Amino acid sequence: MEIHVTVNGTQHVSDVEPRTLLVHYIREVLGLTGTNVGCDTSSCGACSIHLDGRAAKSCTVLAVQADGSTVTTIEGMAAADGTLHPMQKAFMENHGLQCGYCTPGMVMAATSLLEDNPNLTEDDIRLGLEGNLCRCTGYHNIVKSVLAAAGK
């Protein structure tokens, strides 16, 4: 099936198998490998992206369902000149990552969470990110990073 998707500001027209997951389309067809495949069951959130401005787990969406949509991946978060998005910078400055595997999905989910509620508390963040798993950090510095991005 032919799909038309705008990814990180660039329009793409592609022929895809109807069963192709959006995460595989992003990684294998577009070559944007910052979006990670973690569990294939929507449990870990490593594949989180923004779909029409909202955080979504791209392993739960078929590429054909994204036809006509706008997708932002971690590669699209930084400015064109390479300046990091404030959430990316906060994760870097507050040691919100260790191995980095979950980080792209965490940044995408946290950015959406902050857009929904700019007055997040620590409890709000922990609850809002419960669908994104990290096996390395213990979450303390992830929460600290999101609070820093929120200006707290």
C-alpha positions in Angstrom: 0.0 0.0 0.0 1.2 3.5 -0.7 1.5 5.8 2.3 2.3 9.5 2.6 4.0 10.4 5.9 5.8 13.5 7.1 8.7 12.4 9.3 10.8 15.1 11.0 9.5 17.6 8.6 10.2 15.6 5.4 7.4 14.2 3.3 7.9 10.5 2.4 5.9 8.4 -0.1 6.4 4.7 0.3 5.0 1.4 -0.7 4.7 -0.8 2.4 3.3 -4.2 3.3 0.0 -3.7 5.2 1.4 -5.6 8.2 4.6 -3.4 8.5 4.8 -1.8 12.0 5.6 1.9 12.1 8.7 1.2 14.1 10.1 -1.0 11.4 9.1 1.5 8.7 11.0 4.2 10.6 14.1 2.1 11.1 14.3 0.0 8.0 12.7 2.1 5.3 13.7 5.5 6.4 16.9 4.5 8.1 16.2 6.5 11.3 17.6 4.1 13.9 17.2 6.3 17.0 13.8 4.8 17.6 14.6 1.5 19.2 12.8 -1.9 19.2 12.7 -3.2 22.7 10.0 -5.7 23.4 7.6 -5.8 20.4 4.7 -6.0 22.9 4.3 -2.3 23.8 5.6 -2.9 27.3 8.9 -1.0 27.3 8.4 2.3 25.4 11.8 2.2 23.7 9.9 2.8 20.4 8.1 5.9 21.5 7.7 8.7 18.9 5.3 11.6 18.4 2.5 10.8 16.0 0.5 13.9 15.1 2.0 15.6 18.2 1.2 12.9 20.7 3.5 10.3 22.2 2.8 6.8 20.7 4.5 3.5 20.9 5.4 2.9 17.3 5.4 -0.9 17.7 1.6 -0.7 18.2 0.9 1.2 15.1 0.9 -0.1 11.5 2.7 2.1 9.0 -0.5 2.2 7.0 -2.3 3.7 10.0 0.2 6.6 9.9 -0.8 7.5 6.3 -1.3 11.2 6.2 0.2 11.8 9.6 3.1 13.7 11.0 5.8 11.7 12.8 8.6 13.1 15.0 11.4 10.8 16.0 14.3 11.5 18.3 16.3 12.6 15.3 13.8 15.3 14.7 13.9 16.8 18.2 17.1 18.8 17.9 17.2 22.0 15.9 18.5 22.0 12.4 21.8 23.5 13.6 22.2 20.6 16.1 21.1 22.4 19.2 19.5 19.9 21.5 15.9 20.1 22.4 15.6 21.2 26.1 14.5 17.7 27.2 17.5 16.1 25.5 19.8 18.7 27.1 18.2 18.1 30.5 18.7 14.3 30.2 22.4 14.9 29.3 23.0 17.5 32.1 21.2 15.5 34.8 22.6 12.0 33.9 19.1 10.7 32.9 20.7 7.9 30.9 23.2 5.2 31.3 23.2 2.6 28.5 21.0 5.0 26.5 18.8 2.3 24.9 15.6 3.6 26.5 16.6 7.2 26.3 15.0 8.1 22.9 11.7 6.7 24.0 11.9 8.4 27.4 12.7 11.7 25.8 9.8 11.5 23.4 7.3 10.4 26.2 8.6 13.0 28.7 8.3 15.8 26.1 4.7 14.9 25.4 4.1 14.6 29.1 5.5 18.1 29.8 3.5 19.6 26.9 0.3 18.1 28.5 1.2 19.4 31.9 3.9 22.1 32.4 3.5 22.0 36.2 4.5 18.4 36.7 5.4 17.0 40.1 7.8 14.1 40.7 4.7 11.8 41.2 3.2 13.1 37.9 6.4 12.2 36.1 6.7 8.8 37.6 3.1 8.0 36.8 3.3 9.5 33.3 6.4 7.6 32.4 5.3 4.2 33.8 4.9 2.9 30.3 8.6 3.4 29.5 11.0 1.0 31.1 14.6 1.6 32.0 16.8 -1.3 33.3 19.8 0.9 34.2 19.0 4.1 36.0 16.5 3.5 38.8 14.5 6.4 37.3 15.8 9.0 39.9 17.8 10.9 37.3 15.2 10.5 34.6 12.7 12.2 36.9 15.3 14.8 37.8 15.9 15.4 34.1 12.2 16.0 33.3 11.9 18.4 36.3 14.9 20.3 35.0 13.3 20.5 31.5 10.2 21.9 33.2 12.3 24.5 34.9 11.9 23.1 38.4 
